[in-house]
């Protein structure tokens, strides 16, 4: 999670790319299958850039996946 806030007691935070892995996104599968490429390497970032600019899924799909998995979207009062 990008927030510096600790998780709410009794809850867990969404883990980065959890949705992508659960829906078996082909781009995520390609990232997972890279043998020698580490995050930040040219080959990794080339594939990762697809996610940043041309995600195969919509925010609607992501939001409904969160609901189905029992996630809550919360924000700080501050």
C-alpha positions as CSV (number, residue, x, y, z in Angstrom):
1,X,0.0,0.0,0.0
2,X,1.3,3.5,-0.8
3,X,0.0,5.0,2.5
4,X,2.3,5.3,5.5
5,X,-0.7,4.6,7.7
6,X,-0.6,1.3,9.6
7,X,-3.4,-1.1,8.8
8,X,-6.7,-0.8,10.7
9,X,-6.6,-3.3,13.6
10,X,-8.3,-6.5,12.5
11,X,-7.9,-5.7,8.8
12,X,-5.3,-6.3,6.2
13,X,-4.1,-3.9,3.5
14,X,-4.4,-4.7,-0.2
15,X,-1.1,-6.1,-1.5
16,X,0.3,-4.6,-4.7
17,X,-0.8,-6.6,-7.8
18,X,-3.1,-8.9,-5.8
19,X,-5.9,-8.2,-8.2
20,X,-3.7,-8.8,-11.2
21,X,-2.6,-12.2,-9.9
22,X,-6.0,-13.2,-8.8
23,X,-7.6,-12.6,-12.2
24,X,-4.6,-14.1,-13.9
25,X,-3.7,-11.1,-15.9
26,X,-1.5,-12.0,-18.8
27,X,0.7,-9.0,-18.3
28,X,1.2,-10.0,-14.6
29,X,1.9,-13.6,-15.7
30,X,4.6,-12.3,-18.1
31,X,6.2,-10.3,-15.2
32,X,6.1,-13.3,-12.9
33,X,7.7,-15.5,-15.6
34,X,10.7,-13.2,-16.3
35,X,13.7,-15.3,-15.2
36,X,16.5,-12.8,-14.9
37,X,14.7,-9.5,-14.8
38,X,14.3,-7.7,-11.6
39,X,12.0,-4.8,-10.8
40,X,13.5,-1.7,-12.3
41,X,15.4,-3.6,-15.1
42,X,14.7,-2.5,-18.7
43,X,12.9,-5.8,-19.6
44,X,10.8,-5.7,-16.5
45,X,9.9,-2.0,-16.9
46,X,9.0,-2.5,-20.6
47,X,6.4,-5.0,-19.7
48,X,5.3,-3.1,-16.5
49,X,4.7,0.0,-18.7
50,X,1.8,-1.9,-20.3
51,X,0.1,-1.9,-16.9
52,X,0.7,1.8,-16.4
53,X,-0.5,2.9,-19.8
54,X,-2.8,0.2,-21.2
55,X,-4.3,-1.9,-18.3
56,X,-6.5,-4.7,-19.6
57,X,-9.0,-4.2,-16.8
58,X,-11.2,-1.3,-15.8
59,X,-11.5,0.5,-12.5
60,X,-15.1,-0.8,-12.4
61,X,-13.8,-4.4,-12.6
62,X,-11.1,-3.6,-9.9
63,X,-13.6,-1.9,-7.6
64,X,-16.1,-4.8,-7.8
65,X,-13.3,-7.3,-7.3
66,X,-12.4,-5.4,-4.1
67,X,-16.0,-5.6,-2.9
68,X,-16.2,-9.3,-3.7
69,X,-13.0,-10.0,-1.7
70,X,-14.3,-8.0,1.3
71,X,-12.1,-5.0,1.0
72,X,-13.2,-1.7,2.4
73,X,-12.0,1.6,0.9
74,X,-11.3,4.0,3.8
75,X,-9.5,7.3,4.2
76,X,-8.1,9.2,7.1
77,X,-9.9,12.1,8.6
78,X,-6.8,14.2,8.0
